[in-house]
């Protein structure tokens, strides 16, 4: 029998649920003694270290997300040594994350992408003024100067964030929801925002932009390596600009980063203000074009497709 143990972050909880759905593996959310073989789904932090201390002889695979920020390198060094010593298989959700695993001497690391649900209903709000939403558990890795400069230039924008109570930047947002790990409010959240904005400077996979796209929500993302791999690879298939009433409006606002890691708040503020000032007809046209071109892209990350990818783990386990 195999059991999944996951750490608290919302995206990792979703990944463990999706893997459990297609495999039937039970899920635990804490480090514990057990007789089953286990797969750990976690950032490589103290949580993972505790699980491996308790169960290292039973750990068959690790689904690890390394983001390159806020990392306890001593803990990671122990975990990478254990994976090598005990032949533990390591999976990670993106080439971007794999790069950081390779830097920390993880061996035998393979990419196994996340998957997301496709909702039964699409967000069909067509307001004159928009609600701009963001979801983030770890705002400490964001640039406070960048956020401050952006928000100072978007005075008439309604920002709604789903985050933790300890987020040091909550005061920038007009509405704050700290129930980040509950599934139902996540669905309600996406059905009540009009534009998704991602302020992140990095991440292991960043599931929330794909979730927003799956609800038909126009999405603003930075031009960083992670998104070039997962979303912006569709650059040639899906044009960046959508024509509406003889004016061009940005569908995927992916160029507000001048270069990787160096953000331009003026460009981002202009993008946000332009979308916020759209009338209902303009926003409707933007949204319909976005749904037409975004939903087919997202369907490639549907959980049923995760089953075929997850067979890699089962096959590897059967060979060892």
N, C-alpha and C positions, 0 to 999 in steps of 0.2 A: 504494500500500500504506500502511496505517496501523499504527503500533506504539503500544502502551501502555507508559508508563514510570511506575512507582509507587515511592513512598517506603516505608520499612520498617514503619510501624505496622500491626498485625495487621488492623484493620478495613479499611484502604486496600488491603492485599494481597488481602483477600477481595473487595472491590469490583472490583479489576482482574481477578481470576480470573473473576468472574461476567460482566463485560463481554466478556472474551475468549471465554468459553463460548458466548455468544449471537452473537458477531460473527466469531469466528475470528481476531481480531487477536492477534499475538504480544506477549509481555510481557517487558520488561526491568526490572531493579530498581536501575539506577544511571544517572547522567547520562553520556551518551556521544554521540559524533558518529554521525550516521546520515543516510541519504538519504530515509528514509520520512517521511511526515507523522506527527506524534506527538500523542497525547493524554496529558497529565500528570495523574496521580491522586496528590494530595499535600496535606498541610498547606502553606500558603504560606510555607515557611521557606527556609533556605539551599539545601536540595536542589532545590527548584523554581527558585530563582534560578540555580543552576548549569546546570540543564537549559535554561533559557531563554537564558542567555548562549551556550551551545553551539548551540542549535537554534531561536532565536526566529523565524527566517524559515519554519520548518517546523511550528511549533506551531499546530495548528488548533483545539484546544480544551483547556481546563483543567478538570479535575474537582477542585475546591478545597474544603477543609474549614477554615473559620475558626471557632474556638471562643471567641474573646474573652479568652483567657488565655494567658500565656507567649508573647506575640507579639513578633517582631522587626519593629517598625513601619517601620524604614528599608527592610528587605527587601521588605515588603509594598508600600510606596510605589513601589519600582522595578517590581515585578511588575504592579501596577495600571496604572502608566504604560505599560508594554509592551503590556498587553492592549488598551488604548485605541489606542495608536499603530499597532499591527499588526493590529487588528481580530480579536483572538483571542476565541473564544467561551468563556464561563465558566459552568460548571455547579456547583451545590453541593447537598448532600443534604437541606437543610431550610430552611424560612423563617427559623428561628432563626439558622442560619449565614449566610443571605443578608443578614440585617440587618447583620451585621458586615462583610460585603463592601461593602454600600452605604455604610457609614460610612467605609470606606477607599477610596472613589472608584473601585471596580470598576464598569465599565459592562457593560450587556447580560448581566446575571446571571440565570440561570433555575434553578429547583429541579428536580433529578432524583434521586428518592429511591434509597437503597440497596436491595439485595435480600438475602435470606438463604436458605440451604438449609433444607429441611424434613427432619429426620432420619428414617431408616427405623425407628428404635426410640425409645421414650419411656422416660425415667427412671422406673422402677417401684419405687424404694426406699421402704419404709414403716417407718422406724426409730423407736424411742422418743426418742432424742436425734438432733438434726439437724446436718448439715454446712452451714454458711452460706458461700457462695462469692462471690467478686468477681474481676473481671478489669479490670486497668488498667495502661496503660503509663506514664502521666504522673501520678503521685500528687502531684507538686509543686503542682498546682492544687487539691488538697483542703485542707480545714481541719484541721490537726493537733489543735487544741483540740477540735473536734467529734468527731474519731475517738477521741481519748483519753477524752472524757467518755462517749461511747457504750460503748466497750469496758469501762470501769470499772463500768458498770451491767449488763454481760452477762458475768459471771465464768464461768459454766458453759457458754458457747457455744463450739463448735469453728468457728473461722474458717479458711478455705482460700482463698488468693489466688494468682492467676496474674498475674505482673507481671515487671518488669525487675529485674536485680540491683542497680541503683542506687536503687530505691525507698526513700526515707528512712524509710518507716513499716512496713517489713517486720516489725519486732519486735512489732507489735501482733497479728500473725496466727500461729496455731499451726502452720500448714503453708504453705510458700511454694514455688511452682513457677515458675522463671524461664524455662522453655521456652515463652515466650508466642507465638512466631511459627510454631510447628509445628502443622500441622493435626490430626494424629492425637491428640496429647495434648489438644487443645481438645475433641474429641469425648469422649475418656475423662474429661476434667474434668467436663463437663456430666452425664455418666452417673454421676458419683460425688459430686455435691452434691445437697442436698435443698431448699435455698432459695437464691435468688439475691438479693443485696443490692447496690444501687447507691448508693455514697457520693458520687457526683460532684456538683459544684456547677455543672456546665455541660458542653457538648460540642457538636460539629458535628452528630452524629446519634446516637451511642451505640448501636452495633449489638448489643452483648452482652445487653441486656435482651430484645430480640426473639429472639436465639438461645436464651436460657434458656427463654423462653416456648415456643419451638418444640420443646424437649425435655420440655415438660409440667412445668416446675419453677415452683412458686410464686415470685413475683418482687416484691421490695420496691423501689420507685423513688420519688424525691423529686418533689414537685409543683413543677416548674420549667417554664419556657416550652417547652423542647425536648420534654419528655415530654407536655405538653398537646397538642402538635402531632402527635406520632407514635403515642402509646399512649393517652393519656387522652382523646383525641377520641372514644373509644368509651365514655365515661362513661355516656351514656344507654342504651347497648345492653347493657352488662355491669355488673351491680350490684357495688358495692364490698364488700358483706358476704355471707358464705356461712354458712348456718345448719347447725350440726353438734351433735347431742346437746343441743339446747335452749340452746346458747351460740352467740354470733356471733363468727366469726373473720374476720379481714381477708383478702380475696383479693388485691386490689391495694392495697398500703399506700402511697397516694400523698399523704397529708396530713401527713407528719411535718415538712414545711417550714412554719413559721408564715407567713412571707412569702418570696418569692423571694430566694435567696441567704442567708437567715438560718435556720439549721437548729436544731432542738430535739432534743438528744440524749436527753432524758428520754422523749419520745414514741417515738423510734425504738427505744430500748432496751426499752421496754414492748412494742412490736410484736414485736421479735425474741424476747424472753423468752416471750411468749404462744405464739408459734408453736413455739418450742423445747420448751415444756412439753406440747405436744399428745401424746396417746398415738397408737398406730398407727392406730386406727380414725378418730380425729379428723383426723389428717394425711391418711389415705386419702381421706376425704370431701372435704377441702379440695382435694386434688390432682385428684381426678376432676372436681370442679366447674371447677377451673382449666383442665384439659385441654379440657373441653367448650366453654368459652367463649373460651379463649385461642388455641387452635390455628386456628380459623377466621379470627381476626384476623390472625395471623401469615402465613397463606397468601396474603394480599394482597401480601406482600413477597417472594414466591417468585421465583427468578431468571428463570424463563421470562417473567414479566411485565415484567422489566427490558428485554427485547428491544423491546417496543413503545415504552417510554420512551426507550430509547437511539436509536431511529430519529430522534429530534429532532436528535442530533448528526450522523448521516449525512446527513439532509436538509439541514441547515444547511451542511455541508461541500460538498455537491453544488451549492449555490446560490452558493458563493464560490470 
